[in-house]
Amino acid sequence: MEEVSFLQGVDLLFEEQRLLTQSGIDYLLNNYEHQSDLGFTIFPTLGIAFTGFGKSKDTKTVSVFNKKVLKEYLTQ
């Protein structure tokens, strides 16, 4: 498996932070390198990406991916 996505309703924890909440995302934003573009926030060193956490009512999604796969896309 190279990626798995989680939607609201799942209790997804990382370092005791709930990642499907704004406070969990704020924790990552303040403590880990990240890149944001086209509605996605990507944490390449963690292998985690987020979308839908802006002001819109979009579905919030957290994706966990293989860091080696992401590296191929970031270097192109």
Contact map, one row per residue, 1 for C-alpha under 8 A:
1111000000000000000000000000000000000000000000000000000000000000000000000000
1111000000000000000000000000000000000000000000000000000000000000110010000000
1111100000000000000000000000000000000000000000000000000000000011110000000000
1111110000000000000000000000000000000000000000000000000000000011100000000000
0011111000000000000000000000000000000000000000000000000000001111000000000000
0001111101010000000000000000000000000000000000000000000000001110000000000000
0000111111000000000100000000000000000000000000000000000000111100000000000000
0000011111000000000100000000000000000000000000000000000000111000000000000000
0000001111100000000000000000000000000000000000000000000000000000000000000000
0000011111110000000100000000000000000000000000000000000000000000000000000000
0000000011111000011100000000000000000000000000000000000000000000000000000000
0000010001111100011100000000000000000000000000000000000000000000000000000000
0000000000111111111000000000000000000000000000000000000000000000000000000000
0000000000011111111000000000000000000000000000000000000000000000000000000000
0000000000001111100000000000000000000000000000000000000000000000000000000000
0000000000001111110000000000000000000000000000000000000000000000000000000000
0000000000001111111000110010000000000000000000000000000000000000000000000000
0000000000111101111110110000000000000000000000000000000000000000000000000000
0000000000111100111111111000000000000000000000000000000000000100000000000000
0000001101110000011111011000000000000000000000000000000000011100000000000000
0000000000000000011111111000000000000000000000000000000000000000000000000000
0000000000000000001111111100000000000000000000000000100000000000000000000000
0000000000000000111011111110000000000000000000000000000000000000000000000000
0000000000000000111111111111000000000000000000000000000000000000000000000000
0000000000000000001111111111100000000000000000000000000000000000000000000000
0000000000000000000001111111110000000000000000000000000000000000000000000000
0000000000000000100000111111111000000000000000000000000000000000000000000000
0000000000000000000000011111111100000000000000000000000000000000000000000000
0000000000000000000000001111111111000000000000000000000000000000000000000000
0000000000000000000000000111111100000000000000000000000000000000000000000000
0000000000000000000000000011111110000000000000000000000000000000000000000000
0000000000000000000000000001111111000000001010000000000000000000000000000000
0000000000000000000000000000101111100000001110000000000000000000000000000000
0000000000000000000000000000100111110000111100000000000000000000000000000000
0000000000000000000000000000000011111000111000000000000000000000000000000000
0000000000000000000000000000000001111111110000000000000000000000000000000000
0000000000000000000000000000000000111111100000000000000000000000000000000000
0000000000000000000000000000000000011111000000000000000000000000000000000000
0000000000000000000000000000000000011111100000000011010000000000000000000000
0000000000000000000000000000000000011111110000001111000000000000000000000000
0000000000000000000000000000000001111011111000001110000000000000000000000000
0000000000000000000000000000000001110001111100111100000000000000000000000000
0000000000000000000000000000000111100000111111111000000000000000000000000000
0000000000000000000000000000000011000000011111110000000000000000001001100000
0000000000000000000000000000000110000000001111100000000000000000001000000000
0000000000000000000000000000000000000000001111110000000000000000001000000000
0000000000000000000000000000000000000000011111111000000000000001111001000000
0000000000000000000000000000000000000000011101111100000000000111100000000000
0000000000000000000000000000000000000001111000111110000000000111100000000000
0000000000000000000000000000000000000001110000011111100000011110000000000000
0000000000000000000000000000000000000011100000001111110000111100000000000000
0000000000000000000000000000000000000011000000000111110111111000000000000000
0000000000000000000001000000000000000000000000000111111101010000000000000000
0000000000000000000000000000000000000010000000000011111110000000000000000000
0000000000000000000000000000000000000000000000000000111110000000000000000000
0000000000000000000000000000000000000000000000000001111111000000000000000000
0000000000000000000000000000000000000000000000000001011111100000000000000000
0000000000000000000000000000000000000000000000000001100111110000000000000000
0000001100000000000000000000000000000000000000000011000011111000000000000000
0000001100000000000100000000000000000000000000000111100001111100000000000000
0000111100000000000100000000000000000000000000000111000000111110000000000000
0000111000000000001100000000000000000000000000011110000000011111000000000000
0011110000000000000000000000000000000000000000011100000000001111100000000000
0011100000000000000000000000000000000000000000111000000000000111110000000000
0111000000000000000000000000000000000000000000111000000000000011111011000000
0110000000000000000000000000000000000000000000100000000000000001111111000000
0000000000000000000000000000000000000000000111100000000000000000111111100000
0000000000000000000000000000000000000000000000000000000000000000011111110000
0100000000000000000000000000000000000000000000000000000000000000111111111000
0000000000000000000000000000000000000000000100100000000000000000111111111100
0000000000000000000000000000000000000000000100000000000000000000001111111110
0000000000000000000000000000000000000000000000000000000000000000000111111111
0000000000000000000000000000000000000000000000000000000000000000000011111111
0000000000000000000000000000000000000000000000000000000000000000000001111111
0000000000000000000000000000000000000000000000000000000000000000000000111111
0000000000000000000000000000000000000000000000000000000000000000000000011111
